[in-house]
Every structure is written in C-alpha cells, then in structure tokens.
C-alpha cells in the first residue's frame, strides 16, 4: 500500500479531500520527479471532477462513487514499478472518469 492510498482511504468523500489530494500530488511530483506524469494525470482527473461540482449541489451517491473510483485507481498504481508498468498505469488511467 502506498502513502497516498493510506491517506486517501482515511478521508471524507467531499470536494475538500479532492483539493487536498491535488496538493499532495503536487508535492509528490516535486519530491519524486519520476512520478510527474502520473501525478499530473491524476490531478487532471480530480480537477475535472472539482470543476464539474464546484459550487454546485453534489449528490451523495455521486460523491461516494467518485471517491471510490479514485480510491480504487490509487490502490491499483504501483509508484515503485518499472517504467513499462508505469506507462501501462498511465494508459489505463487516462480514459477514466470519476463521476459518469
């Protein structure tokens, strides 16, 4: 289990968690430049969700589903894997959507 997953699994499914998650990704990408592409991709995925629901009513079922999808994605990523495996992770995550 990676630290990002451990932190995320203890959070609430509200938009604040998604904002904080983006901040954690920014820190991770600075501290571990080899993870920049993955961090940017996850941040973009989360950013789209935040933009879609910022200052809009967020149904609990949508929030729960989005949070679980993000949690599942983060759990499935091996941040220490080979470059080939990380590329496969990027290609798997790229078409994902958190709330549709």
Phi and psi restraints in degrees (range 20) as a CNS / XPLOR table:
assign (resid 1 and name C) (resid 2 and name N)
       (resid 2 and name CA) (resid 2 and name C) 1.0 -92.9 20.0 2
assign (resid 2 and name N) (resid 2 and name CA)
       (resid 2 and name C) (resid 3 and name N) 1.0 162.8 20.0 2
assign (resid 2 and name C) (resid 3 and name N)
       (resid 3 and name CA) (resid 3 and name C) 1.0 -62.3 20.0 2
assign (resid 3 and name N) (resid 3 and name CA)
       (resid 3 and name C) (resid 4 and name N) 1.0 -36.9 20.0 2
assign (resid 3 and name C) (resid 4 and name N)
       (resid 4 and name CA) (resid 4 and name C) 1.0 -64.2 20.0 2
assign (resid 4 and name N) (resid 4 and name CA)
       (resid 4 and name C) (resid 5 and name N) 1.0 -42.8 20.0 2
assign (resid 4 and name C) (resid 5 and name N)
       (resid 5 and name CA) (resid 5 and name C) 1.0 -64.9 20.0 2
assign (resid 5 and name N) (resid 5 and name CA)
       (resid 5 and name C) (resid 6 and name N) 1.0 -44.1 20.0 2
assign (resid 5 and name C) (resid 6 and name N)
       (resid 6 and name CA) (resid 6 and name C) 1.0 -58.1 20.0 2
assign (resid 6 and name N) (resid 6 and name CA)
       (resid 6 and name C) (resid 7 and name N) 1.0 -44.4 20.0 2
assign (resid 6 and name C) (resid 7 and name N)
       (resid 7 and name CA) (resid 7 and name C) 1.0 -65.2 20.0 2
assign (resid 7 and name N) (resid 7 and name CA)
       (resid 7 and name C) (resid 8 and name N) 1.0 -49.8 20.0 2
assign (resid 7 and name C) (resid 8 and name N)
       (resid 8 and name CA) (resid 8 and name C) 1.0 -61.1 20.0 2
assign (resid 8 and name N) (resid 8 and name CA)
       (resid 8 and name C) (resid 9 and name N) 1.0 -38.5 20.0 2
assign (resid 8 and name C) (resid 9 and name N)
       (resid 9 and name CA) (resid 9 and name C) 1.0 -65.6 20.0 2
assign (resid 9 and name N) (resid 9 and name CA)
       (resid 9 and name C) (resid 10 and name N) 1.0 -15.2 20.0 2
assign (resid 9 and name C) (resid 10 and name N)
       (resid 10 and name CA) (resid 10 and name C) 1.0 -99.4 20.0 2
assign (resid 10 and name N) (resid 10 and name CA)
       (resid 10 and name C) (resid 11 and name N) 1.0 4.3 20.0 2
assign (resid 10 and name C) (resid 11 and name N)
       (resid 11 and name CA) (resid 11 and name C) 1.0 -99.4 20.0 2
assign (resid 11 and name N) (resid 11 and name CA)
       (resid 11 and name C) (resid 12 and name N) 1.0 164.4 20.0 2
assign (resid 11 and name C) (resid 12 and name N)
       (resid 12 and name CA) (resid 12 and name C) 1.0 -80.7 20.0 2
assign (resid 12 and name N) (resid 12 and name CA)
       (resid 12 and name C) (resid 13 and name N) 1.0 160.6 20.0 2
assign (resid 12 and name C) (resid 13 and name N)
       (resid 13 and name CA) (resid 13 and name C) 1.0 -88.5 20.0 2
assign (resid 13 and name N) (resid 13 and name CA)
       (resid 13 and name C) (resid 14 and name N) 1.0 14.1 20.0 2
assign (resid 13 and name C) (resid 14 and name N)
       (resid 14 and name CA) (resid 14 and name C) 1.0 -77.0 20.0 2
assign (resid 14 and name N) (resid 14 and name CA)
       (resid 14 and name C) (resid 15 and name N) 1.0 169.0 20.0 2
assign (resid 14 and name C) (resid 15 and name N)
       (resid 15 and name CA) (resid 15 and name C) 1.0 -61.7 20.0 2
assign (resid 15 and name N) (resid 15 and name CA)
       (resid 15 and name C) (resid 16 and name N) 1.0 -29.2 20.0 2
assign (resid 15 and name C) (resid 16 and name N)
       (resid 16 and name CA) (resid 16 and name C) 1.0 -60.1 20.0 2
assign (resid 16 and name N) (resid 16 and name CA)
       (resid 16 and name C) (resid 17 and name N) 1.0 -38.9 20.0 2
assign (resid 16 and name C) (resid 17 and name N)
       (resid 17 and name CA) (resid 17 and name C) 1.0 -61.7 20.0 2
assign (resid 17 and name N) (resid 17 and name CA)
       (resid 17 and name C) (resid 18 and name N) 1.0 -40.6 20.0 2
assign (resid 17 and name C) (resid 18 and name N)
       (resid 18 and name CA) (resid 18 and name C) 1.0 -67.6 20.0 2
assign (resid 18 and name N) (resid 18 and name CA)
       (resid 18 and name C) (resid 19 and name N) 1.0 -37.1 20.0 2
assign (resid 18 and name C) (resid 19 and name N)
       (resid 19 and name CA) (resid 19 and name C) 1.0 -63.8 20.0 2
assign (resid 19 and name N) (resid 19 and name CA)
       (resid 19 and name C) (resid 20 and name N) 1.0 -47.1 20.0 2
assign (resid 19 and name C) (resid 20 and name N)
       (resid 20 and name CA) (resid 20 and name C) 1.0 -64.0 20.0 2
assign (resid 20 and name N) (resid 20 and name CA)
       (resid 20 and name C) (resid 21 and name N) 1.0 -37.1 20.0 2
assign (resid 20 and name C) (resid 21 and name N)
       (resid 21 and name CA) (resid 21 and name C) 1.0 -59.5 20.0 2
assign (resid 21 and name N) (resid 21 and name CA)
       (resid 21 and name C) (resid 22 and name N) 1.0 -43.2 20.0 2
assign (resid 21 and name C) (resid 22 and name N)
       (resid 22 and name CA) (resid 22 and name C) 1.0 -60.8 20.0 2
assign (resid 22 and name N) (resid 22 and name CA)
       (resid 22 and name C) (resid 23 and name N) 1.0 -39.8 20.0 2
assign (resid 22 and name C) (resid 23 and name N)
       (resid 23 and name CA) (resid 23 and name C) 1.0 -64.2 20.0 2
assign (resid 23 and name N) (resid 23 and name CA)
       (resid 23 and name C) (resid 24 and name N) 1.0 -41.2 20.0 2
assign (resid 23 and name C) (resid 24 and name N)
       (resid 24 and name CA) (resid 24 and name C) 1.0 -64.4 20.0 2
assign (resid 24 and name N) (resid 24 and name CA)
       (resid 24 and name C) (resid 25 and name N) 1.0 -38.2 20.0 2
assign (resid 24 and name C) (resid 25 and name N)
       (resid 25 and name CA) (resid 25 and name C) 1.0 -64.3 20.0 2
assign (resid 25 and name N) (resid 25 and name CA)
       (resid 25 and name C) (resid 26 and name N) 1.0 -39.8 20.0 2
assign (resid 25 and name C) (resid 26 and name N)
       (resid 26 and name CA) (resid 26 and name C) 1.0 -62.4 20.0 2
assign (resid 26 and name N) (resid 26 and name CA)
       (resid 26 and name C) (resid 27 and name N) 1.0 -42.2 20.0 2
assign (resid 26 and name C) (resid 27 and name N)
       (resid 27 and name CA) (resid 27 and name C) 1.0 -65.3 20.0 2
assign (resid 27 and name N) (resid 27 and name CA)
       (resid 27 and name C) (resid 28 and name N) 1.0 -44.6 20.0 2
assign (resid 27 and name C) (resid 28 and name N)
       (resid 28 and name CA) (resid 28 and name C) 1.0 -60.7 20.0 2
assign (resid 28 and name N) (resid 28 and name CA)
       (resid 28 and name C) (resid 29 and name N) 1.0 -42.2 20.0 2
assign (resid 28 and name C) (resid 29 and name N)
       (resid 29 and name CA) (resid 29 and name C) 1.0 -67.3 20.0 2
assign (resid 29 and name N) (resid 29 and name CA)
       (resid 29 and name C) (resid 30 and name N) 1.0 -30.7 20.0 2
assign (resid 29 and name C) (resid 30 and name N)
       (resid 30 and name CA) (resid 30 and name C) 1.0 -72.2 20.0 2
assign (resid 30 and name N) (resid 30 and name CA)
       (resid 30 and name C) (resid 31 and name N) 1.0 -42.4 20.0 2
assign (resid 30 and name C) (resid 31 and name N)
       (resid 31 and name CA) (resid 31 and name C) 1.0 -75.8 20.0 2
assign (resid 31 and name N) (resid 31 and name CA)
       (resid 31 and name C) (resid 32 and name N) 1.0 -29.7 20.0 2
assign (resid 31 and name C) (resid 32 and name N)
       (resid 32 and name CA) (resid 32 and name C) 1.0 -132.6 20.0 2
assign (resid 32 and name N) (resid 32 and name CA)
       (resid 32 and name C) (resid 33 and name N) 1.0 81.4 20.0 2
assign (resid 32 and name C) (resid 33 and name N)
       (resid 33 and name CA) (resid 33 and name C) 1.0 -56.0 20.0 2
assign (resid 33 and name N) (resid 33 and name CA)
       (resid 33 and name C) (resid 34 and name N) 1.0 -23.0 20.0 2
assign (resid 33 and name C) (resid 34 and name N)
       (resid 34 and name CA) (resid 34 and name C) 1.0 -68.7 20.0 2
assign (resid 34 and name N) (resid 34 and name CA)
       (resid 34 and name C) (resid 35 and name N) 1.0 -11.1 20.0 2
assign (resid 34 and name C) (resid 35 and name N)
       (resid 35 and name CA) (resid 35 and name C) 1.0 -104.5 20.0 2
assign (resid 35 and name N) (resid 35 and name CA)
       (resid 35 and name C) (resid 36 and name N) 1.0 8.6 20.0 2
assign (resid 35 and name C) (resid 36 and name N)
       (resid 36 and name CA) (resid 36 and name C) 1.0 -56.2 20.0 2
assign (resid 36 and name N) (resid 36 and name CA)
       (resid 36 and name C) (resid 37 and name N) 1.0 -48.2 20.0 2
assign (resid 36 and name C) (resid 37 and name N)
       (resid 37 and name CA) (resid 37 and name C) 1.0 -62.0 20.0 2
assign (resid 37 and name N) (resid 37 and name CA)
       (resid 37 and name C) (resid 38 and name N) 1.0 -45.0 20.0 2
assign (resid 37 and name C) (resid 38 and name N)
       (resid 38 and name CA) (resid 38 and name C) 1.0 -64.3 20.0 2
assign (resid 38 and name N) (resid 38 and name CA)
       (resid 38 and name C) (resid 39 and name N) 1.0 -43.4 20.0 2
assign (resid 38 and name C) (resid 39 and name N)
       (resid 39 and name CA) (resid 39 and name C) 1.0 -63.3 20.0 2
assign (resid 39 and name N) (resid 39 and name CA)
       (resid 39 and name C) (resid 40 and name N) 1.0 -42.5 20.0 2
assign (resid 39 and name C) (resid 40 and name N)
       (resid 40 and name CA) (resid 40 and name C) 1.0 -66.0 20.0 2
assign (resid 40 and name N) (resid 40 and name CA)
       (resid 40 and name C) (resid 41 and name N) 1.0 -40.1 20.0 2
assign (resid 40 and name C) (resid 41 and name N)
       (resid 41 and name CA) (resid 41 and name C) 1.0 -64.3 20.0 2
assign (resid 41 and name N) (resid 41 and name CA)
       (resid 41 and name C) (resid 42 and name N) 1.0 -46.8 20.0 2
assign (resid 41 and name C) (resid 42 and name N)
       (resid 42 and name CA) (resid 42 and name C) 1.0 -63.9 20.0 2
assign (resid 42 and name N) (resid 42 and name CA)
       (resid 42 and name C) (resid 43 and name N) 1.0 -40.0 20.0 2
assign (resid 42 and name C) (resid 43 and name N)
       (resid 43 and name CA) (resid 43 and name C) 1.0 -63.7 20.0 2
assign (resid 43 and name N) (resid 43 and name CA)
       (resid 43 and name C) (resid 44 and name N) 1.0 -39.9 20.0 2
assign (resid 43 and name C) (resid 44 and name N)
       (resid 44 and name CA) (resid 44 and name C) 1.0 -65.1 20.0 2
assign (resid 44 and name N) (resid 44 and name CA)
       (resid 44 and name C) (resid 45 and name N) 1.0 -41.9 20.0 2
assign (resid 44 and name C) (resid 45 and name N)
       (resid 45 and name CA) (resid 45 and name C) 1.0 -59.6 20.0 2
assign (resid 45 and name N) (resid 45 and name CA)
       (resid 45 and name C) (resid 46 and name N) 1.0 -46.9 20.0 2
assign (resid 45 and name C) (resid 46 and name N)
       (resid 46 and name CA) (resid 46 and name C) 1.0 -68.8 20.0 2
assign (resid 46 and name N) (resid 46 and name CA)
       (resid 46 and name C) (resid 47 and name N) 1.0 -38.5 20.0 2
assign (resid 46 and name C) (resid 47 and name N)
       (resid 47 and name CA) (resid 47 and name C) 1.0 -61.3 20.0 2
assign (resid 47 and name N) (resid 47 and name CA)
       (resid 47 and name C) (resid 48 and name N) 1.0 -39.4 20.0 2
assign (resid 47 and name C) (resid 48 and name N)
       (resid 48 and name CA) (resid 48 and name C) 1.0 -62.4 20.0 2
assign (resid 48 and name N) (resid 48 and name CA)
       (resid 48 and name C) (resid 49 and name N) 1.0 -39.6 20.0 2
assign (resid 48 and name C) (resid 49 and name N)
       (resid 49 and name CA) (resid 49 and name C) 1.0 -65.7 20.0 2
assign (resid 49 and name N) (resid 49 and name CA)
       (resid 49 and name C) (resid 50 and name N) 1.0 -45.4 20.0 2
assign (resid 49 and name C) (resid 50 and name N)
       (resid 50 and name CA) (resid 50 and name C) 1.0 -60.7 20.0 2
assign (resid 50 and name N) (resid 50 and name CA)
       (resid 50 and name C) (resid 51 and name N) 1.0 -46.6 20.0 2
assign (resid 50 and name C) (resid 51 and name N)
       (resid 51 and name CA) (resid 51 and name C) 1.0 -61.5 20.0 2
assign (resid 51 and name N) (resid 51 and name CA)
       (resid 51 and name C) (resid 52 and name N) 1.0 -38.0 20.0 2
assign (resid 51 and name C) (resid 52 and name N)
       (resid 52 and name CA) (resid 52 and name C) 1.0 -66.0 20.0 2
assign (resid 52 and name N) (resid 52 and name CA)
       (resid 52 and name C) (resid 53 and name N) 1.0 -32.0 20.0 2
assign (resid 52 and name C) (resid 53 and name N)
       (resid 53 and name CA) (resid 53 and name C) 1.0 -117.8 20.0 2
assign (resid 53 and name N) (resid 53 and name CA)
       (resid 53 and name C) (resid 54 and name N) 1.0 3.6 20.0 2
assign (resid 53 and name C) (resid 54 and name N)
       (resid 54 and name CA) (resid 54 and name C) 1.0 -63.0 20.0 2
assign (resid 54 and name N) (resid 54 and name CA)
       (resid 54 and name C) (resid 55 and name N) 1.0 123.5 20.0 2
assign (resid 54 and name C) (resid 55 and name N)
       (resid 55 and name CA) (resid 55 and name C) 1.0 63.8 20.0 2
assign (resid 55 and name N) (resid 55 and name CA)
       (resid 55 and name C) (resid 56 and name N) 1.0 20.8 20.0 2
assign (resid 55 and name C) (resid 56 and name N)
       (resid 56 and name CA) (resid 56 and name C) 1.0 -118.9 20.0 2
assign (resid 56 and name N) (resid 56 and name CA)
       (resid 56 and name C) (resid 57 and name N) 1.0 153.9 20.0 2
assign (resid 56 and name C) (resid 57 and name N)
       (resid 57 and name CA) (resid 57 and name C) 1.0 -62.6 20.0 2
assign (resid 57 and name N) (resid 57 and name CA)
       (resid 57 and name C) (resid 58 and name N) 1.0 135.0 20.0 2
assign (resid 57 and name C) (resid 58 and name N)
       (resid 58 and name CA) (resid 58 and name C) 1.0 -115.5 20.0 2
assign (resid 58 and name N) (resid 58 and name CA)
       (resid 58 and name C) (resid 59 and name N) 1.0 104.2 20.0 2
assign (resid 58 and name C) (resid 59 and name N)
       (resid 59 and name CA) (resid 59 and name C) 1.0 -59.2 20.0 2
assign (resid 59 and name N) (resid 59 and name CA)
       (resid 59 and name C) (resid 60 and name N) 1.0 139.7 20.0 2
assign (resid 59 and name C) (resid 60 and name N)
       (resid 60 and name CA) (resid 60 and name C) 1.0 -57.6 20.0 2
assign (resid 60 and name N) (resid 60 and name CA)
       (resid 60 and name C) (resid 61 and name N) 1.0 -41.2 20.0 2
assign (resid 60 and name C) (resid 61 and name N)
       (resid 61 and name CA) (resid 61 and name C) 1.0 -62.5 20.0 2
assign (resid 61 and name N) (resid 61 and name CA)
       (resid 61 and name C) (resid 62 and name N) 1.0 -38.3 20.0 2
assign (resid 61 and name C) (resid 62 and name N)
       (resid 62 and name CA) (resid 62 and name C) 1.0 -67.6 20.0 2
assign (resid 62 and name N) (resid 62 and name CA)
       (resid 62 and name C) (resid 63 and name N) 1.0 -45.3 20.0 2
assign (resid 62 and name C) (resid 63 and name N)
       (resid 63 and name CA) (resid 63 and name C) 1.0 -61.8 20.0 2
assign (resid 63 and name N) (resid 63 and name CA)
       (resid 63 and name C) (resid 64 and name N) 1.0 -43.9 20.0 2
assign (resid 63 and name C) (resid 64 and name N)
       (resid 64 and name CA) (resid 64 and name C) 1.0 -61.8 20.0 2
assign (resid 64 and name N) (resid 64 and name CA)
       (resid 64 and name C) (resid 65 and name N) 1.0 -45.1 20.0 2
assign (resid 64 and name C) (resid 65 and name N)
       (resid 65 and name CA) (resid 65 and name C) 1.0 -65.1 20.0 2
assign (resid 65 and name N) (resid 65 and name CA)
       (resid 65 and name C) (resid 66 and name N) 1.0 -44.6 20.0 2
assign (resid 65 and name C) (resid 66 and name N)
       (resid 66 and name CA) (resid 66 and name C) 1.0 -63.4 20.0 2
assign (resid 66 and name N) (resid 66 and name CA)
       (resid 66 and name C) (resid 67 and name N) 1.0 -43.5 20.0 2
assign (resid 66 and name C) (resid 67 and name N)
       (resid 67 and name CA) (resid 67 and name C) 1.0 -63.6 20.0 2
assign (resid 67 and name N) (resid 67 and name CA)
       (resid 67 and name C) (resid 68 and name N) 1.0 -44.4 20.0 2
assign (resid 67 and name C) (resid 68 and name N)
       (resid 68 and name CA) (resid 68 and name C) 1.0 -64.2 20.0 2
assign (resid 68 and name N) (resid 68 and name CA)
       (resid 68 and name C) (resid 69 and name N) 1.0 -39.3 20.0 2
assign (resid 68 and name C) (resid 69 and name N)
       (resid 69 and name CA) (resid 69 and name C) 1.0 -63.1 20.0 2
assign (resid 69 and name N) (resid 69 and name CA)
       (resid 69 and name C) (resid 70 and name N) 1.0 -43.6 20.0 2
assign (resid 69 and name C) (resid 70 and name N)
       (resid 70 and name CA) (resid 70 and name C) 1.0 -64.3 20.0 2
assign (resid 70 and name N) (resid 70 and name CA)
       (resid 70 and name C) (resid 71 and name N) 1.0 -44.6 20.0 2
assign (resid 70 and name C) (resid 71 and name N)
       (resid 71 and name CA) (resid 71 and name C) 1.0 -59.3 20.0 2
assign (resid 71 and name N) (resid 71 and name CA)
       (resid 71 and name C) (resid 72 and name N) 1.0 -43.2 20.0 2
assign (resid 71 and name C) (resid 72 and name N)
       (resid 72 and name CA) (resid 72 and name C) 1.0 -63.9 20.0 2
assign (resid 72 and name N) (resid 72 and name CA)
       (resid 72 and name C) (resid 73 and name N) 1.0 -40.7 20.0 2
assign (resid 72 and name C) (resid 73 and name N)
       (resid 73 and name CA) (resid 73 and name C) 1.0 -63.3 20.0 2
assign (resid 73 and name N) (resid 73 and name CA)
       (resid 73 and name C) (resid 74 and name N) 1.0 -47.8 20.0 2
assign (resid 73 and name C) (resid 74 and name N)
       (resid 74 and name CA) (resid 74 and name C) 1.0 -64.2 20.0 2
assign (resid 74 and name N) (resid 74 and name CA)
       (resid 74 and name C) (resid 75 and name N) 1.0 -37.9 20.0 2
assign (resid 74 and name C) (resid 75 and name N)
       (resid 75 and name CA) (resid 75 and name C) 1.0 -64.1 20.0 2
assign (resid 75 and name N) (resid 75 and name CA)
       (resid 75 and name C) (resid 76 and name N) 1.0 -30.7 20.0 2
assign (resid 75 and name C) (resid 76 and name N)
       (resid 76 and name CA) (resid 76 and name C) 1.0 -83.9 20.0 2
assign (resid 76 and name N) (resid 76 and name CA)
       (resid 76 and name C) (resid 77 and name N) 1.0 -7.9 20.0 2
assign (resid 76 and name C) (resid 77 and name N)
       (resid 77 and name CA) (resid 77 and name C) 1.0 -92.5 20.0 2
assign (resid 77 and name N) (resid 77 and name CA)
       (resid 77 and name C) (resid 78 and name N) 1.0 132.1 20.0 2
assign (resid 77 and name C) (resid 78 and name N)
       (resid 78 and name CA) (resid 78 and name C) 1.0 -105.0 20.0 2
assign (resid 78 and name N) (resid 78 and name CA)
       (resid 78 and name C) (resid 79 and name N) 1.0 101.5 20.0 2
assign (resid 78 and name C) (resid 79 and name N)
       (resid 79 and name CA) (resid 79 and name C) 1.0 -67.7 20.0 2
assign (resid 79 and name N) (resid 79 and name CA)
       (resid 79 and name C) (resid 80 and name N) 1.0 -13.2 20.0 2
assign (resid 79 and name C) (resid 80 and name N)
       (resid 80 and name CA) (resid 80 and name C) 1.0 -106.9 20.0 2
assign (resid 80 and name N) (resid 80 and name CA)
       (resid 80 and name C) (resid 81 and name N) 1.0 8.3 20.0 2
assign (resid 80 and name C) (resid 81 and name N)
       (resid 81 and name CA) (resid 81 and name C) 1.0 -71.6 20.0 2
assign (resid 81 and name N) (resid 81 and name CA)
       (resid 81 and name C) (resid 82 and name N) 1.0 170.0 20.0 2
assign (resid 81 and name C) (resid 82 and name N)
       (resid 82 and name CA) (resid 82 and name C) 1.0 -65.8 20.0 2
assign (resid 82 and name N) (resid 82 and name CA)
       (resid 82 and name C) (resid 83 and name N) 1.0 164.3 20.0 2
assign (resid 82 and name C) (resid 83 and name N)
       (resid 83 and name CA) (resid 83 and name C) 1.0 -59.9 20.0 2
assign (resid 83 and name N) (resid 83 and name CA)
       (resid 83 and name C) (resid 84 and name N) 1.0 -38.5 20.0 2
assign (resid 83 and name C) (resid 84 and name N)
       (resid 84 and name CA) (resid 84 and name C) 1.0 -63.3 20.0 2
assign (resid 84 and name N) (resid 84 and name CA)
       (resid 84 and name C) (resid 85 and name N) 1.0 -43.1 20.0 2
assign (resid 84 and name C) (resid 85 and name N)
       (resid 85 and name CA) (resid 85 and name C) 1.0 -67.9 20.0 2
assign (resid 85 and name N) (resid 85 and name CA)
       (resid 85 and name C) (resid 86 and name N) 1.0 -39.7 20.0 2
assign (resid 85 and name C) (resid 86 and name N)
       (resid 86 and name CA) (resid 86 and name C) 1.0 -65.0 20.0 2
assign (resid 86 and name N) (resid 86 and name CA)
       (resid 86 and name C) (resid 87 and name N) 1.0 -37.3 20.0 2
assign (resid 86 and name C) (resid 87 and name N)
       (resid 87 and name CA) (resid 87 and name C) 1.0 -62.7 20.0 2
assign (resid 87 and name N) (resid 87 and name CA)
       (resid 87 and name C) (resid 88 and name N) 1.0 -41.2 20.0 2
assign (resid 87 and name C) (resid 88 and name N)
       (resid 88 and name CA) (resid 88 and name C) 1.0 -62.0 20.0 2
assign (resid 88 and name N) (resid 88 and name CA)
       (resid 88 and name C) (resid 89 and name N) 1.0 -40.0 20.0 2
assign (resid 88 and name C) (resid 89 and name N)
       (resid 89 and name CA) (resid 89 and name C) 1.0 -61.4 20.0 2
assign (resid 89 and name N) (resid 89 and name CA)
       (resid 89 and name C) (resid 90 and name N) 1.0 -44.5 20.0 2
assign (resid 89 and name C) (resid 90 and name N)
       (resid 90 and name CA) (resid 90 and name C) 1.0 -59.7 20.0 2
assign (resid 90 and name N) (resid 90 and name CA)
       (resid 90 and name C) (resid 91 and name N) 1.0 -45.6 20.0 2
assign (resid 90 and name C) (resid 91 and name N)
       (resid 91 and name CA) (resid 91 and name C) 1.0 -67.3 20.0 2
assign (resid 91 and name N) (resid 91 and name CA)
       (resid 91 and name C) (resid 92 and name N) 1.0 -29.9 20.0 2
assign (resid 91 and name C) (resid 92 and name N)
       (resid 92 and name CA) (resid 92 and name C) 1.0 -75.3 20.0 2
assign (resid 92 and name N) (resid 92 and name CA)
       (resid 92 and name C) (resid 93 and name N) 1.0 -37.2 20.0 2
assign (resid 92 and name C) (resid 93 and name N)
       (resid 93 and name CA) (resid 93 and name C) 1.0 -80.1 20.0 2
assign (resid 93 and name N) (resid 93 and name CA)
       (resid 93 and name C) (resid 94 and name N) 1.0 -33.7 20.0 2
assign (resid 93 and name C) (resid 94 and name N)
       (resid 94 and name CA) (resid 94 and name C) 1.0 -50.3 20.0 2
assign (resid 94 and name N) (resid 94 and name CA)
       (resid 94 and name C) (resid 95 and name N) 1.0 -43.8 20.0 2
assign (resid 94 and name C) (resid 95 and name N)
       (resid 95 and name CA) (resid 95 and name C) 1.0 -83.7 20.0 2
assign (resid 95 and name N) (resid 95 and name CA)
       (resid 95 and name C) (resid 96 and name N) 1.0 0.6 20.0 2
assign (resid 95 and name C) (resid 96 and name N)
       (resid 96 and name CA) (resid 96 and name C) 1.0 -71.5 20.0 2
assign (resid 96 and name N) (resid 96 and name CA)
       (resid 96 and name C) (resid 97 and name N) 1.0 154.7 20.0 2
assign (resid 96 and name C) (resid 97 and name N)
       (resid 97 and name CA) (resid 97 and name C) 1.0 -137.1 20.0 2
assign (resid 97 and name N) (resid 97 and name CA)
       (resid 97 and name C) (resid 98 and name N) 1.0 137.9 20.0 2
assign (resid 97 and name C) (resid 98 and name N)
       (resid 98 and name CA) (resid 98 and name C) 1.0 -82.5 20.0 2
assign (resid 98 and name N) (resid 98 and name CA)
       (resid 98 and name C) (resid 99 and name N) 1.0 -28.1 20.0 2
assign (resid 98 and name C) (resid 99 and name N)
       (resid 99 and name CA) (resid 99 and name C) 1.0 -122.9 20.0 2
assign (resid 99 and name N) (resid 99 and name CA)
       (resid 99 and name C) (resid 100 and name N) 1.0 -5.6 20.0 2
